[in-house]
Amino acid sequence: MLPTKKYRIALISVDGDPAAEIGKEEAGGQNVYVRQVGLALAQQGWQVDMFTRRNSSEQAAIVQHEPNCRTIRLKTGPAEFIGRDHLFKYLPEFIAEFQKFQQNQGFQYSLIHSNYWLSSWVGMELKKYQPLIQLHTYHSLGAVKYNTISDIPAIANQRLAIEKACLETVDRVIATSPQEQEHMRRLVSTQGQIEVIPCGTDVDKFGSIQRSTARQNLGIALDAKIVLYVGRFDRRKGIETLVRAIANSSLRGQANLKLIIGGGYRPGYSDGIERDRIANIVTELGLENCTIFPGRLDDSVLPFYYAAADVCVVPSHYEPFGLVAIEAMASRTPVVASDVGGLKFTVVPEVTGLLVPSKDEVAFAAAIDRILTNPAWRDQLGEAGRQRVEIAFSWQSVASRLTQIYTHLLNQTMPSIQSKSQVAA
Ligand code: UDP
């Protein structure tokens, strides 16, 4: 139950702007999560302020999403895109700006929910200066990620230490899947309090378009066999495995086989470099004629792509949750995914899709072929996926579970602290 007064709470996501265009420049699941959780919490009565950094001088300092939900962009280093691995040194400025903002507004937040390790540090530092309840969602764990990549960044040790301190000291850590919780316990620390609350998706946005309507809309032939990837261009996403799987497919050579690789990128930046690498592999394997790169898929077209596809492939090397899998399932499209992380939780093998070992292009090819060659089974898997999402993954239920925890933690604190962050109902 929410207290009778409305509370102002802060979601902090320094590197993932909830008001950003999704699908490029490192903007992906974390941005979607913060925005959707913020909106759903606001619907449940909280006054939600979502803090991020300003990465362009053209950006508005404040974006009002709903009357009680806004994004606030703080000056943090130069007003330009800075990759996550290079942001840490600017965080003291973010903290100073956050404190200045509180001072100008004449109140202090008593609860913050931080996202990604950078913001966890911000929260832990703020706690030194004001009474504060902190919850944290990791979105990615260095301890797992660094096992799946070869180019370990210079910031790695600092990140690992901060992730451990966070788990051990904040008031609650939110794991988005039982697999992520298990990773935290095994690889980060046995101390600290974890609550598992899976991510959600928009069941109205995804799932209301028929496959044939979507194809007509996108100019895709009704008899095409569509294999879809949606996501950022990042090596850990395993797009190379998918391309090699298509080269191994028994349907290769059939004119109606199409691979769509959707996602934005900026030439010269890390996503642009990965996109070029993937395009080169496509060419090397002689798949140019059957591969389409539509670029960033915005909200106006994304539901059509999911609905048009026969199968959506999530070939990640590591995935704490993986929103794309549940978006496809909500759209009645079966998922072939790597047998890793949260994908083991969302995708039910042989029921809503198939799981295969990551990086195994032959296994991916076989799984994709099984679905492409059996449309009746495809529809059955798609229907079961939709049902699973309706039951288990809505943003409203995520916000209800968070509301329970926030309220419990707020009620445990001294009333004098709470009253500072109350605003009139
Ligand atoms: N996305 C999008 N357009 C694109 C590519 C990705 O809207 O062109 C969205 C996608 O729908 C999903 C998010 O970006 O909501 C990716 O989240 P996911 O958890 O799958 O991966 P992450 O980005 O967190 O690694």
Residues whose N, C-alpha, C, O or C-beta is under 5 A from the ligand:
A	BS01	UDP	I22 G23 A27 G28 G29 Q30 V32 V230 G231 R232 G262 G263 G264 G295 R296 L297 G322 L323 V324
